[in-house]
Each structure stands twice: as structure tokens, then as C-alpha cells.
Amino acid sequence: MEFDVVELEGLKRKINITIPEDVVSKRVKDAYKVLNKQVKIPGFRPGKIPQDILEKQVPMQSLTDMFQALMQEYYEEALHKSGLRPTGQPEIDHAGMQDMKRDEPLKFAVILDIKPDIKVKNYKGLKYKKKEAVVKDEEVEETLLKVLSRQGSLEEMPAGYAVEDGDILTVDFEGTLDGAPLDNGSAKDHELRVGEKKMIPGFEDQLIGHVQDEDFEVAAVLPADWNQKMRRVSFPIPGAPDEIQEDDRAIFKVKIKKIRKLHLPELTDEIAQREGFDTVPELRRAIKIDLQGHKEQHEELRIKEDIFNMLVKDAEVAPPESVIERELKFMIEGMKFQIAQQGMKLEDSGFEPEKAMKEWREKAIFNTTGYMMLESVAAAENIHLTQQDMEGEYELLAKQTKQKVEDIQKRIMSNPDSMNQTTTKLLGQKTMNFIYSSCEIEYYKDGEEPGKKTETL
């Protein structure tokens, strides 16, 4: 075969490929032999159709499957011989097929982005300080209260009763920011428990002392990432915290429609058994282990985020444009999925995909730069994905979306972009775990300064 590689801008390359005429002639001849047995033309038996009549009925340009397979074969051979490592789907120039002839070479071109040749330095033996995962007794008791809450009974409170911490309320609220309606800031018949802190900071505290059917206002400062409208669920949660912006203070008009008080039962072995344990001590131990695991996970994620940020900072090459575009598409599709999961229509959500393409571009560059660096570490350390890795991801996604594993697998495998995104994420996870496992960790206790140990007498 004949081919040559032309360097375009950045990491973009063009491969000009020529398929020899004898190969083209043979493949076309073989394709027509198969067609001759399959095509039905009045007056001719299958397999006995004259070649000139068959070619009029099925022009050579119609043999798309055959030509696509042939071009794919020679494209892969050109990649192997050139040593180029593509990223994403290539763009094929089919112009040469317009005037294609049986006994002439077939020329076509492929434009692709290639993976940069990166050598990541100093990723082994990184030193980090990590807080010991110590669970306090009051944290266990707090979780036990939540367990008892699931077994408690509710009493509806009479008119004139003032809200107390722990009460369960049904409320209507309408939020505004600078006089304009707040996106996703209004609700009807919303149920909340005062003190659980599931609303924005400060909202629940201002409900205490108010009574049923009272109209009043609550002022609360919106979180710094409120306007981001999207939280990327991937690994690790990439990117350093955004710069602190000026506070956005929202005003909520609130009406309490129902107040209920939760009466908790006594903690007994019977309660523990309903939760899957034989005794109360066993339940307490399980809660403590679970809380400890969450704290460990939180500290591990914090360190991995720092590693990710370090890799991006050390990168000397920007990711290819096609990779950035694919990441942006993934982020936007992820946001659309989240909106659909909440039972909302896209047009009612306030989310604008076209606007997000511009606003999220820097984040997409950041994410893909980190993934590119992790992939280079994976290549250096011979880290690869296994079938078990893929199957585990299919099962996890199926559980999260409440779909069948085989449906998830089929959808991902049938979409090259989805498959590429999935393998990039999984390889990144595996590589990050490798980097984290090689870190030198220094533990410190809660209340100590990192790096300093409390002296004992």
C-alpha cells in the first residue's frame, strides 16, 4: 500500500492512502459475485445475471459496505506502519469515490487527531497529609436518630403551633434573585425536615418560630456554584474550586401548609433487626464502620483531586480539539439526563445547551487535559482495562439508572463516542488509583495541625 502523512495544525494529521488497483478490482469482482446470488431481476435466475445488467442495477458506488470495510482495513494498516495513535473518530474524505473505477487505484484521505507524546514526571511517591478517619460517639448517635426516624410516628400539629427544630413541614416557596424568578428556586407542597440541612444554608433555620398558614420571607445566600447548574459526575471530580464570587442573596416567599412532629421509638434489638442486625451493639458498630468509610473516602477524594489538578498544571500540550468537543457534548448530555431524571422538560429547566457550550469550554479543556495526562501515565505503567472493568461499569450504570445491564452495554458499545468516554473514565480511575497507592501518606488527628503530632506527657 501507499500512504503519506501530512501535518496539519496542532495535533491534527491527514493520511493520504492509495489502495492498489488489483486489490480494488478483486474486491469489486467478489462483491458482485455475492450480489449475483442475492439480487432478483425478472427474467434471470439468481447467480446467472449478466455482469453488465447487474452493474446497471447496482452501480459500483452502491457497494458502500464493501468499500468502507476496505478503507478501514487500509486505514488501520497505515496507522500501524506510521505509528500514529488516533483519538476519537477520524474524518474520512470520500471525494475519491465519486469517480471510482474498477481497474484503477482507490485514493482517499483520513483526517484525525492524534494523541500527543507526553512524558509525565514526578507522579510516584507524592507526599500528602491525610486526616485520620475518627468517628465520634455523637456522630453515631446522630445516625441512629435517622434510623429511628424511619420507624417513628408522625403527629400533625394544631393551628398556632410554632415550628421547632426537627419538625417535618410541607411548604410552598417562590425564590427571586434581584427581583427576577430564581431558576429551580420555587416549589409547591415541598416536604422538608428542619435541621437536616438539605436546603441551601440558612433557609431551614429561618423557618423556626413561624406557624401554619403564615406568609413570610426568607433571605438566603446562594452557594457559589449555584449558576453552574451542573455537577460533573465522573472521576475524580475534576478541577479546583472556582474563585469566590460576590454573594447572591435570594429572597424566598414562604408559606407553611402543614407541620408534623416526629415521635421516635425506643432503640431496641427489634429495631436493629429491622435494619438487618441482631442487636443494638451490632447496629452501632455497623454505623461506625460506615461513617469511618465515608470519611476515608472523602479524604481520598480530596487527595485525588489535588493530584488531578497537579497533572493539569504540569501539562505542556493542550488536548486535541475533537477531544474537547466530545467532552463538552458529554457534559451537556449529562446535564440533559439529570434534568430528565428530575421529571422536568428541557425547555422548562432554564438550561441552554448552546450557552453551555461556551461557558463550559474551559472546564472541558481542564478535564480532558487531566485525562490525557492520566492516559500517558497508564501507557508508561502498562495499565490496561479488562473485560471485568467494563462489566463492572455496565452493572454500576444499570443500578444507577434502573435499567438492564445488557441494555446499558448495548447502548454504549453501539456508540463510539460513548464507548470512548467510558473507557477514558475507567482508565483514568484505574491510573489514579495507581498514583494514589504510591503516595506517601502522613496521618494527623482532627484538631492537630497537619504535620505536627501532639506530644504526650
N, C-alpha and C positions, 0 to 999 in steps of 0.2 A: 504494500500500500504506500501511497504518497501522502504526506501531510507537512504543513509548516505552521508554526505558532507565531502570531503577531501580538505584540504587547500593546494594549490599549491603555486608557487612563487607570491609574491606581492598580487594583488587583484584578482588573478585567483583562481577559485574554480572548483571542479569536483563533480558532483552529480551522485551517482550510484543509479539507480532506478530499482525496480523489480515490474513488473505487474503480479498479481496473475494468476495462470493457468486457473481458472474458467472464469475470465474476457476475457483472450485471446481466450479460446475455444468458448465462446459465440459470441464474435465479429467476429471470423473466420466463424462460422456457419451462422451468419446473413449475412455476406458479400457474401457467396456462394449462399444463398437463392436469393439475389438480382441478382447475376450473372446468375443464372439458368434461369431467365426470360429474360435476355438480350442477352446471348450468343447463336449463331446459329451453331449447329453441324448437319451435314447431317444424317438423319435417326431418329432424335429425335425432338419432339415438344418442344417449349420454356417452361421451368418450369418442364419438365419431363426428364431431362438429369440425368443419374445415377451419384451419387456423385464421384465415383472413376474415371469415364471418364472425368468429369468436372475438377477434380483436376489435371489430367494429361494434359489437355488442358491449364489450368490456374493454375500453381503451387502457393502454398501459398505465396511464396516470391514475387509474382507479385502483391499482394494486397497492393501496396505501399501507396495509398491514405488512406486506412483504417488504416494501421499501423502508418502512420505519424500523423493522427488525434488522434489515441490512445496514442501515445507517447507525443504529445503536451499536451493532457489532463492531463496526469500524471506528466509531467514536470511542468506545471502550478500549480498543486496541491502541488508538492514538494516545489516550490518557496513560495507558501502561507504558508505552515507549517514551513518551515525553516526560513522565514523572509528575505531571500536574495533578494537584489534589483539588477537585472542584468542591464548591459549597453551594447547596441549593440546586434547583433545576436549571439546566442550560437552555439557552435560546437558540433554536435551530433555524437557519436561513434556508428556506425551501425553494429559493428562486431557481436553482439549477434543475428542478423537477418540471418546470413549465415547458421546457423544450427538450425533454428527455427522449433519447433514442436507444433502441435495443442494443446496437453494436457500437456504442460509444461509452467512454468512461462517465461515471456519475460524480459530479462535483457538488459539494455542499460545504457550508461553514457552520461552526458552532461557536456561539459567544457565551462565555461563562466567567463566573467569579471564582478565583482560586483561594485556597487557604494560605495565609502568609506563613513564612518560615520564621517561627518565633522560638527563642530560647528563653524560657522563664528562669530567672535567677533567684536564689535565696528563698525557696519555698519550703525547705526542710528545716526542722529544729527551731521553728519560730517560738519566741518566748511570750507567754501570756499569763496574766493573773486571773484567777477564777475563784469566785466566792463559793465557799462550802455550802452545800445544799442542806441546811439545817432547818428542820420543821419544828416550830414552836407548838406547845400544847394548845394555845388559843387558836392556832390555825386549824388544828384537828377538830376542836370544838365548833369552830365556825362552819366547817364542812359537815359535821354531824347535824348541825341545825338545819342545813339544807336537806339532809337525808330525812330528818323528822318532818320537815315541811311537806314532803311528798306524802306523808302518812297523816297529816293533820286535818282538822276540820275547820270550815270557814263559817264565821258568824257575820251576817250583814248588820252594819251599824245603823242606828236610828238617825233621823234628821237632827242637825245641830251638833253632832259629834265632830270633834276636831281631829284632823289627821295626825297620827303618830308614826314614828319610825317603825318600819316593819309591816305597816298596813298595806293591803292589796287594793289598788284603786283601778277604776275604769274611768278614763278621761278622754275628753276631746281637746285638741290643741291645734293652733294655727301659728306658724312661725313666719316672721318677716325679718328682713335684713335691709337696713336703710330704707324702710317703708315698702320694699318690694317683697312679694311672696318668696319664701325660702324653699329651694329645691329639696324635696323629700323631708320637709320640715313640718308637715301637718298630718293629722290622723284623726279618725273617728273611732270611738269605743276601744281605745288602746289600753291594754292591761299592763300594769307595772307594779312592782313591789318596792316601796320606799326603802332606800338603804342598800338595794342590790347594785346600784350604780351602773345600770345598763343604759341609762340615758346620758346625754352629754353632761360633763361635770357641772355641778351646781343646780341642775334642774330639779332633781328629786328633793333636795334639802329645802327648796322654797315652797314645796307643797305642804310641809308640816304646819299645822295650825289652821289650815283652811277647812271649810266644811262643804258638804254636798250641795250642789246646785249654785255654788258661788262662782261668779265670773271674776277673774283676776289675771294679772300679768306676771310673767316670769322673765327675767333677763339672764341670759347665759352667754358666756364667751365660747364661740365655736372652736373646735380643735384646729390646729394649724394646717392639717391635711384635708379639711372639710371640702375645699374646692377641687381636690384631686379627683374625687368621685370614683376612685378605683384603687383597689389594693391588689397588687400582683401576687397571686398565689403560686409561687414557684420556689425554687430553691437557690441559694438561700434567699431571703427577702433582700433583693439587691439594692445597693445604693445607700449612701449616708443620709441621715436626716436632712430634710430640706431646711434652708435658712428660715429663722423665725420671722414670721411676718407680723404686721400690726394686727392686734386683736380684732376679730369680727364679732361684735356683740349683737346677738339676735334677741328679738322680743317675741315671746310666745303668749298668745291669749289662751287661757286655760279654763276649762270647766270640769269639775269633778262630778261624775254622774253616779258613781257607786263607791262605797267604802266597805271593805270587809276586813275583819280581824282574823288572823290565823291562830288557832289554838293547837299547840303542839302536844303530842302524846309523850308518855314516859319512855325513855330509851330502855328497851328490854331485849332479851335474846330473840323474842318473837319478831321484833322489828329487824334485828340483824339477819334473821333467817329469810325475811322477805327480800333482803338485799343480797342474798346468796352466801351468807356466812352463818356458822353455827352459834357463835356467841358474840357479845358486845366487844370483848377484847380483840377478837379476830377482826371485827369490823374496824376498830380503831387502828390496828396495825396496817390493814389494807389501805386505809385512808392516808396514813402517814407515809407509806411507801409510794403511793400515787402522787402525793404532794411533793415528795422528795424528787421523784422522777421528773415532774414538771419544772421544778427549779433547776435541776441538772440540764434539762433540755433548753431552758431559757438562757442559761449561761453559755451552753454550747453554741446556740444560735447566734448569740452576741459575738462570740469569737469568730465564728464562720463569716458573719457579715463583715467583720474587720478584715479578715483575710481576703474576702472578695473585693473590698474597697482597695486594699493594697495592690492586688493584682491589676485592677483597672488603672490605678495611678502609675504603675510601673510599665504599662503597655506603651510600646513605641510605634505601633502600627494601628491604624483605625480599621474596624471591620468593613468588609465589602458592603456596598450599598444594598445589594439584594438581600443580605442577611438582616440588615437594619429594617428594611421594608417588611420582611417576613415577621420579625419580632413585633413591629408596630401592628401588623394585621392580627397577630396572636393576642396582643394586649387588648385590642378593640373587640375581637370576637369573645374574649374572656369577659369583658365588661357587658357585652350584649347577653351572654349566658347568665351572668349574675342578675341582670335586670329581669330576664325571663323567669329565673328561679324565684324571684320575689313576686311573680304574678303580675308584673307591670308590662305595658306596651312600651316599645322603644320611644314612640313619639310623645308619650306622657312622662317619660323619665327625666327629660331635660338633658339627656346625653346626646352630644352632637359628634358623630364619628369623624366628619371632615375637620372639625376644630381640634379633636383629639389627635389626629394625625400630625398636626403642627405642635400642639402643646406637649405631647409625649415623646417627641423625637429624641430629645436629649436623654431621656430615661432609657429609650430603646438603644441608643448608642452605648450608654453606660452598661446596660445588661449584656448586650452582645459582645462588648469588649471583654467583660469578665468571663463569659462563656468561652470566648476564643482563647483566652489565656489558660483556662482550665483544660481545654482540649489539647493544648500544647503540652501541658504537664502530663496528661493522660498518655500522649504519644511517647513522651520521654520515659515514663514509668511502665509502659506496656500494659496500661489499664484498658480493658475492653468490657463491653456489655455482653451478658449471657442471655440465653433464652429465658432463664429463671428470672433475670432482672425485668425483662419485658412482661412476662406473665404476671409478676407481682404488681407492676404498674397497671395492667389491664384490670386486675382484681380490685385495686385501690380505687381506680376511676369508676368502676362499676358500682362499688359500695357508696361512693360519694354522690353519684348521680342516680342511684337506684335503677340501674339498667343491667342487662345481662352481659356477662363477661365477653361472650362471643360477639355480641353486637358492638361493644367498645372496640374489640380487637379488629373486627372487620372494617369499622369506620376509619380507624387510624391507619391501617395497612393500605386502604384504598386511596388515601390522600397523602401524596408525597410530602407536602408541607407539614401536615400533622405528624407524620412519622419522623421527619427530620427534627421537628420541635421536641417531640417526645424523647428521642434518642439523645439530643443535645442536653436536655434537662437531666436525664438519668445518668449520662456520662459525667455531667457536672457534679451531681450528687456524689457519685462514687469517687471521683477525683478529690472533691472537697473533703470527704471522709478520710481519704488517704493523707492529705495535707494535715488535717486536724489530728490524726493519730500520731503524727510525727512531731507535734508541738511539745515544747517543754512547758508544763503547766505548774504554776506556783499557786497553791491554795491559800486563801485568807478567810478569816471568820467575819461574820456580819458584825459591824461595829469597829473592826480594825481598819487601818489604812492599808491598801494593797501593798504587799511587800514588807510590811512591818509585823512582827509577831509580838503578842502580848507576853511580857515577862512574868514568870510565876515566882512567888517567894519560897 
